[in-house]
């Protein structure tokens, strides 16, 4: 599962544990580190910043009530849609 240029990570609901506890989660953060260092003001197509994506990942992979919850706001803010929720 990979973060795309739109700012989405399409993780199926049944794969949340695999994504969050595996290398994909770690690799996504490494990739975000690279983007942040090279392009400090980078926005994905959905207007999400690197900070927004990190927040969504950490919430979606937490062991709180936020786990599996995608967050999304629109128009100038960020669609934080790691799609970690059952649909």
GROMACS elastic network, one bead per residue, 0.5 to 0.9 nm:
[ bonds ]
;  ai    aj funct       b0    kb
    1     9     6  0.64755   500
    1    10     6  0.66178   500
    1    11     6  0.62317   500
    1    19     6  0.71944   500
    1    24     6  0.64199   500
    1    25     6  0.87195   500
    2     8     6  0.81653   500
    2     9     6  0.57002   500
    2    10     6  0.75275   500
    2    11     6  0.85931   500
    2    24     6  0.72203   500
    2    25     6  0.89677   500
    2    27     6  0.88236   500
    2    28     6  0.71167   500
    3     6     6  0.80159   500
    3     7     6  0.62221   500
    3     8     6  0.55360   500
    3    10     6  0.78326   500
    3    28     6  0.68264   500
    3    31     6  0.89462   500
    3    82     6  0.81004   500
    4     7     6  0.55134   500
    4     8     6  0.56153   500
    4     9     6  0.65425   500
    4    10     6  0.89199   500
    4    44     6  0.84318   500
    5     8     6  0.74569   500
    5    44     6  0.56589   500
    5    45     6  0.62603   500
    5    46     6  0.85688   500
    6     9     6  0.88767   500
    6    44     6  0.54276   500
    6    46     6  0.55873   500
    6    47     6  0.84456   500
    6    48     6  0.85872   500
    7    43     6  0.84755   500
    7    44     6  0.52320   500
    7    45     6  0.65275   500
    7    46     6  0.60673   500
    7    47     6  0.79855   500
    7    48     6  0.64332   500
    7    49     6  0.85193   500
    7    53     6  0.72520   500
    7    78     6  0.88188   500
    7    79     6  0.74692   500
    7    80     6  0.71025   500
    7    81     6  0.73128   500
    7    82     6  0.80791   500
    8    44     6  0.89735   500
    8    46     6  0.85158   500
    8    53     6  0.86434   500
    8    79     6  0.82039   500
    8    80     6  0.71303   500
    8    81     6  0.53732   500
    8    82     6  0.53911   500
    8    83     6  0.74988   500
    9    81     6  0.67134   500
    9    83     6  0.63635   500
    9    84     6  0.84865   500
   10    81     6  0.79157   500
   10    82     6  0.58993   500
   10    83     6  0.53380   500
   10    84     6  0.77013   500
   11    14     6  0.81574   500
   11    15     6  0.62348   500
   11    16     6  0.64718   500
   11    19     6  0.73141   500
   11    82     6  0.66068   500
   11    83     6  0.55695   500
   11    84     6  0.58348   500
   11    85     6  0.85563   500
   12    15     6  0.53599   500
   12    16     6  0.68227   500
   12    83     6  0.69343   500
   12    84     6  0.66769   500
   12    85     6  0.77830   500
   12    86     6  0.76284   500
   12    87     6  0.87725   500
   13    16     6  0.56796   500
   13    17     6  0.88962   500
   13    68     6  0.74454   500
   13    83     6  0.75463   500
   13    84     6  0.56554   500
   13    85     6  0.55528   500
   13    87     6  0.75167   500
   14    17     6  0.76166   500
   14    18     6  0.84027   500
   14    84     6  0.88286   500
   14    86     6  0.80194   500
   15    18     6  0.51477   500
   15    19     6  0.61229   500
   15    20     6  0.85326   500
   15    84     6  0.83791   500
   16    19     6  0.51828   500
   16    20     6  0.59423   500
   16    21     6  0.82982   500
   16    60     6  0.85211   500
   16    61     6  0.75398   500
   16    67     6  0.89620   500
   16    68     6  0.73479   500
   16    84     6  0.61087   500
   16    85     6  0.84291   500
   17    20     6  0.51452   500
   17    21     6  0.56917   500
   17    22     6  0.78704   500
   17    61     6  0.79561   500
   18    21     6  0.55185   500
   18    22     6  0.56334   500
   18    23     6  0.87243   500
   18    24     6  0.84006   500
   19    22     6  0.53517   500
   19    23     6  0.73037   500
   19    24     6  0.56398   500
   19    25     6  0.58667   500
   19    61     6  0.84710   500
   20    23     6  0.80688   500
   20    24     6  0.72971   500
   20    25     6  0.53746   500
   20    26     6  0.83471   500
   20    57     6  0.84401   500
   20    58     6  0.89808   500
   20    60     6  0.83479   500
   20    61     6  0.54558   500
   20    62     6  0.85518   500
   21    24     6  0.81633   500
   21    25     6  0.70277   500
   21    26     6  0.86214   500
   21    61     6  0.83507   500
   22    25     6  0.61327   500
   22    26     6  0.71887   500
   23    26     6  0.50997   500
   23    27     6  0.58532   500
   23    28     6  0.83731   500
   24    27     6  0.50594   500
   24    28     6  0.59837   500
   24    29     6  0.86742   500
   25    28     6  0.51988   500
   25    29     6  0.65276   500
   25    30     6  0.88718   500
   25    57     6  0.79634   500
   25    61     6  0.87797   500
   26    29     6  0.52451   500
   26    30     6  0.63532   500
   26    31     6  0.87361   500
   27    31     6  0.61178   500
   27    32     6  0.85150   500
   28    31     6  0.50786   500
   28    32     6  0.61558   500
   28    33     6  0.86356   500
   29    33     6  0.61568   500
   29    34     6  0.87402   500
   29    54     6  0.73943   500
   29    57     6  0.89884   500
   30    33     6  0.50178   500
   30    34     6  0.64884   500
   30    35     6  0.88453   500
   31    34     6  0.51390   500
   31    35     6  0.63345   500
   31    36     6  0.86053   500
   32    35     6  0.50460   500
   32    36     6  0.59781   500
   32    37     6  0.85276   500
   32    50     6  0.62721   500
   32    51     6  0.88360   500
   32    53     6  0.84829   500
   32    54     6  0.80291   500
   33    36     6  0.51281   500
   33    37     6  0.61723   500
   33    38     6  0.86520   500
   33    50     6  0.84425   500
   34    37     6  0.52149   500
   34    38     6  0.61489   500
   34    39     6  0.82934   500
   35    38     6  0.52576   500
   35    39     6  0.55778   500
   35    40     6  0.72532   500
   35    42     6  0.73437   500
   35    50     6  0.77161   500
   36    39     6  0.53715   500
   36    41     6  0.75559   500
   36    42     6  0.72149   500
   36    50     6  0.66602   500
   36    51     6  0.89242   500
   37    40     6  0.59337   500
   38    42     6  0.87920   500
   39    42     6  0.52950   500
   40    50     6  0.86425   500
   41    49     6  0.75403   500
   41    50     6  0.85229   500
   42    47     6  0.88919   500
   42    48     6  0.85524   500
   42    49     6  0.62425   500
   42    50     6  0.71395   500
   43    46     6  0.75565   500
   43    47     6  0.51744   500
   43    48     6  0.54339   500
   43    50     6  0.71924   500
   44    47     6  0.52308   500
   44    48     6  0.53456   500
   44    49     6  0.64768   500
   44    50     6  0.81769   500
   44    78     6  0.88862   500
   45    48     6  0.73731   500
   46    49     6  0.89349   500
   46    74     6  0.84059   500
   46    75     6  0.86859   500
   46    76     6  0.84472   500
   46    77     6  0.82810   500
   46    78     6  0.61415   500
   46    79     6  0.57940   500
   46    80     6  0.83584   500
   47    74     6  0.85996   500
   47    75     6  0.80525   500
   47    76     6  0.61828   500
   47    77     6  0.61213   500
   47    78     6  0.51473   500
   47    79     6  0.71001   500
   48    51     6  0.79230   500
   48    52     6  0.56255   500
   48    53     6  0.65634   500
   48    76     6  0.85970   500
   48    77     6  0.67341   500
   48    79     6  0.61409   500
   48    80     6  0.67738   500
   49    52     6  0.50107   500
   49    53     6  0.63695   500
   49    54     6  0.86710   500
   49    77     6  0.89639   500
   49    78     6  0.74056   500
   50    53     6  0.51831   500
   50    54     6  0.62287   500
   50    55     6  0.86440   500
   51    54     6  0.51279   500
   51    55     6  0.61842   500
   51    56     6  0.86895   500
   52    55     6  0.51249   500
   52    56     6  0.62527   500
   52    57     6  0.86420   500
   52    78     6  0.69700   500
   52    79     6  0.85785   500
   52    80     6  0.67728   500
   53    56     6  0.50942   500
   53    57     6  0.60917   500
   53    58     6  0.85247   500
   53    78     6  0.87010   500
   53    79     6  0.88746   500
   53    80     6  0.61876   500
   53    81     6  0.83698   500
   53    82     6  0.81826   500
   54    57     6  0.50766   500
   54    58     6  0.60219   500
   54    59     6  0.84554   500
   55    58     6  0.51948   500
   55    59     6  0.60469   500
   55    60     6  0.83852   500
   55    80     6  0.84249   500
   56    59     6  0.51377   500
   56    60     6  0.58294   500
   56    61     6  0.83752   500
   56    69     6  0.86998   500
   56    70     6  0.71118   500
   56    71     6  0.68373   500
   56    80     6  0.57534   500
   56    81     6  0.72912   500
   56    82     6  0.68749   500
   57    60     6  0.50785   500
   57    61     6  0.59632   500
   57    62     6  0.83206   500
   57    80     6  0.85448   500
   57    81     6  0.89086   500
   57    82     6  0.67545   500
   57    84     6  0.89148   500
   58    61     6  0.52499   500
   58    62     6  0.58540   500
   58    67     6  0.86941   500
   59    62     6  0.51550   500
   59    63     6  0.83476   500
   59    64     6  0.78934   500
   59    65     6  0.88279   500
   59    66     6  0.55213   500
   59    67     6  0.60134   500
   59    68     6  0.80760   500
   59    69     6  0.76412   500
   59    70     6  0.84689   500
   60    63     6  0.84573   500
   60    64     6  0.88246   500
   60    66     6  0.59689   500
   60    69     6  0.57938   500
   60    70     6  0.67527   500
   60    71     6  0.88198   500
   60    82     6  0.73841   500
   60    83     6  0.84877   500
   60    84     6  0.60823   500
   60    85     6  0.82816   500
   61    64     6  0.86009   500
   61    66     6  0.80487   500
   61    67     6  0.54722   500
   61    68     6  0.70562   500
   61    84     6  0.80913   500
   62    65     6  0.81303   500
   62    66     6  0.67607   500
   62    67     6  0.53044   500
   62    68     6  0.85396   500
   63    66     6  0.74843   500
   63    67     6  0.59096   500
   64    67     6  0.57144   500
   65    68     6  0.82544   500
   65    69     6  0.80191   500
   66    69     6  0.52649   500
   66    70     6  0.81836   500
   67    70     6  0.84574   500
   67    84     6  0.74448   500
   67    85     6  0.79011   500
   68    82     6  0.87125   500
   68    83     6  0.74318   500
   68    86     6  0.72055   500
   69    81     6  0.87204   500
   69    82     6  0.86585   500
   69    83     6  0.76279   500
   69    84     6  0.59997   500
   69    85     6  0.51318   500
   69    86     6  0.84816   500
   70    79     6  0.88093   500
   70    80     6  0.64363   500
   70    81     6  0.51414   500
   70    82     6  0.61961   500
   70    83     6  0.57252   500
   70    84     6  0.61067   500
   70    85     6  0.62398   500
   71    78     6  0.86903   500
   71    79     6  0.68340   500
   71    80     6  0.51437   500
   71    81     6  0.60570   500
   71    82     6  0.83565   500
   71    83     6  0.88869   500
   72    77     6  0.85816   500
   72    78     6  0.63156   500
   72    81     6  0.63881   500
   73    76     6  0.84880   500
   73    77     6  0.59711   500
   73    78     6  0.54331   500
   73    79     6  0.53355   500
   73    80     6  0.75265   500
   74    77     6  0.53813   500
   74    78     6  0.59186   500
   74    79     6  0.62375   500
   75    78     6  0.74758   500
   75    79     6  0.88390   500
   78    81     6  0.89420   500
   80    83     6  0.85238   500
   81    84     6  0.77222   500
   82    85     6  0.84386   500
   83    86     6  0.81005   500
   83    87     6  0.87914   500
